[in-house]
Amino acid sequence: MEFKDKVAIISGAASGMGLLSAQMLAGSGAKVVMTDVNLELVSAAANEICKKGGDAIGVQVDVRDYSQVKNAANIALEKYGSIDILLNYAGGAETRMLQCAKPFHEQPVEVIDWGLDVNQKGTVYFCHAVMGTMIKQKSGVIITLGSVSGMEGSGGAVCYSTAKSGMLGLTKSLALAGAPYNVRACCVSPGPVLTRPGMANMKTRLGRAAEPREVVDFILYLCSDKAAFITGSNHMIDGGRLCGGMD
Ligand SMILES: NC(=O)c1ccc[n+]([C@@H]2O[C@H](COP(=O)([O-])OP(=O)(O)OC[C@H]3O[C@@H](n4cnc5c(N)ncnc54)[C@H](O)[C@@H]3O)[C@@H](O)[C@H]2O)c1
């Protein structure tokens, strides 16, 4: 029960690593506010957690809408009384999410906006919405999600790459602003993770993609008191892909 009575807010909690994090945090005693643009999925996932004895609530949040983001932070405070952990998973490559196979210079502006607004502005919004509470509490942990794409670039998903490298500046800035108040911020930058089968195609030095649990375990370590001296850092979990020489 490592996270007993801690309150976590998770964006993009309806699937993939966000969902797994919610399940694992709830299983370790946390109270979890699960947010996602997909209300049906996130509510069903929260109900499942509650049926197993956990404490979770599903809230519809499109991270591009600040009033929805702030509403989720308010719900966490009203229902549970604090905000101890924020995990920013909402995101994805705009070319995949909007099924746009065009090269960057031919992509419609809606695709550009989605890539930047969801991956970058949405994360900034959520960090902004919880930071005041964490500062007042004099404790809190914020995790942002980068990507190898943010480090090596992406010829197709240009805005995804832009946003993910932006997580490094955001995380360091939050760490600087939060440090006097014991608020930590770390970025985790995965290589391919098997939240969907297609990720198995991306090469790594270890010759495979990560299981979601291999990334989430590390993220939960960063959220725990064991990581109390870690802040402002970016953590690659990429099977050695960025050692160089990969296609
Ligand atoms: N899977 C990978 O290989 C990989 C690699 C590097 C980085 N990442 C990053 O990790 C994070 C999670 O990845 P995943 O594969 O678990 O994701 P996923 O695709 O399984 O889940 C993303 C969730 O975000 C939600 N979402 C989409 N748009 C939203 C919006 N506007 N507002 C709120 N929620 C929205 C989706 O409904 C979905 O539930 C993402 O930020 C992703 O970019 C993933």
The ligand as a Tripos MOL2 file, in Angstrom:
@<TRIPOS>MOLECULE
LIG
   44    48     1     0     0
SMALL
NO_CHARGES

@<TRIPOS>ATOM
      1 N1          3.0670    3.7590  -26.7300 N.am      1 LIG1
      2 C1          4.2650    4.1900  -27.0700 C.2       1 LIG1
      3 O1          5.0310    3.5110  -27.7750 O.2       1 LIG1
      4 C2          4.7590    5.5290  -26.5680 C.ar      1 LIG1
      5 C3          6.0920    5.8690  -26.8100 C.ar      1 LIG1
      6 C4          6.5480    7.1080  -26.3660 C.ar      1 LIG1
      7 C5          5.6890    7.9810  -25.7110 C.ar      1 LIG1
      8 N2          4.3970    7.6150  -25.5090 N.ar      1 LIG1
      9 C6          3.5160    8.5800  -24.8520 C.3       1 LIG1
     10 O2          2.9450    8.0200  -23.6860 O.3       1 LIG1
     11 C7          1.6130    8.5140  -23.5140 C.3       1 LIG1
     12 C8          0.6440    7.3500  -23.3770 C.3       1 LIG1
     13 O3          0.8170    6.4850  -24.4820 O.3       1 LIG1
     14 P1         -0.1290    5.2110  -24.6760 P.3       1 LIG1
     15 O4          0.4150    4.4390  -25.8270 O.co2     1 LIG1
     16 O5         -0.3340    4.5400  -23.3750 O.co2     1 LIG1
     17 O6         -1.4470    5.9680  -25.1360 O.3       1 LIG1
     18 P2         -2.8820    5.4820  -25.6150 P.3       1 LIG1
     19 O7         -3.0310    5.8670  -27.0440 O.co2     1 LIG1
     20 O8         -3.1710    4.0640  -25.2240 O.co2     1 LIG1
     21 O9         -3.7930    6.4380  -24.6980 O.3       1 LIG1
     22 C9         -3.8480    7.8020  -24.9050 C.3       1 LIG1
     23 C10        -5.1470    8.2730  -24.2500 C.3       1 LIG1
     24 O10        -5.2420    9.6910  -24.4570 O.3       1 LIG1
     25 C11        -6.5980    9.9790  -24.6900 C.3       1 LIG1
     26 N3         -6.7330   11.2610  -25.3810 N.ar      1 LIG1
     27 C12        -6.5490   11.5410  -26.7020 C.ar      1 LIG1
     28 N4         -6.8240   12.8260  -26.9510 N.ar      1 LIG1
     29 C13        -7.1780   13.3790  -25.7700 C.ar      1 LIG1
     30 C14        -7.5850   14.6890  -25.3830 C.ar      1 LIG1
     31 N5         -7.7010   15.6680  -26.2810 N.pl3     1 LIG1
     32 N6         -7.8670   14.9140  -24.0860 N.ar      1 LIG1
     33 C15        -7.7880   13.9130  -23.1790 C.ar      1 LIG1
     34 N7         -7.4240   12.6540  -23.4870 N.ar      1 LIG1
     35 C16        -7.1300   12.3870  -24.7700 C.ar      1 LIG1
     36 C17        -7.1120    8.8190  -25.5270 C.3       1 LIG1
     37 O11        -8.5340    8.7200  -25.4780 O.3       1 LIG1
     38 C18        -6.4020    7.6450  -24.8740 C.3       1 LIG1
     39 O12        -7.1990    7.0570  -23.8580 O.3       1 LIG1
     40 C19         1.3290    9.4170  -24.7250 C.3       1 LIG1
     41 O13         1.5680   10.7470  -24.3630 O.3       1 LIG1
     42 C20         2.3450    8.9490  -25.7340 C.3       1 LIG1
     43 O14         2.6870    9.9540  -26.6410 O.3       1 LIG1
     44 C21         3.9120    6.4170  -25.9120 C.ar      1 LIG1
@<TRIPOS>BOND
     1     1     2 1
     2     2     3 2
     3     2     4 1
     4     4     5 ar
     5     4    44 ar
     6     5     6 ar
     7     6     7 ar
     8     7     8 ar
     9     8     9 1
    10     8    44 ar
    11     9    10 1
    12     9    42 1
    13    10    11 1
    14    11    12 1
    15    11    40 1
    16    12    13 1
    17    13    14 1
    18    14    15 2
    19    14    16 1
    20    14    17 1
    21    17    18 1
    22    18    19 2
    23    18    20 1
    24    18    21 1
    25    21    22 1
    26    22    23 1
    27    23    24 1
    28    23    38 1
    29    24    25 1
    30    25    26 1
    31    25    36 1
    32    26    27 ar
    33    26    35 ar
    34    27    28 ar
    35    28    29 ar
    36    29    30 ar
    37    29    35 ar
    38    30    31 1
    39    30    32 ar
    40    32    33 ar
    41    33    34 ar
    42    34    35 ar
    43    36    37 1
    44    36    38 1
    45    38    39 1
    46    40    41 1
    47    40    42 1
    48    42    43 1
@<TRIPOS>SUBSTRUCTURE
     1 LIG1         1 GROUP 0 **** ****
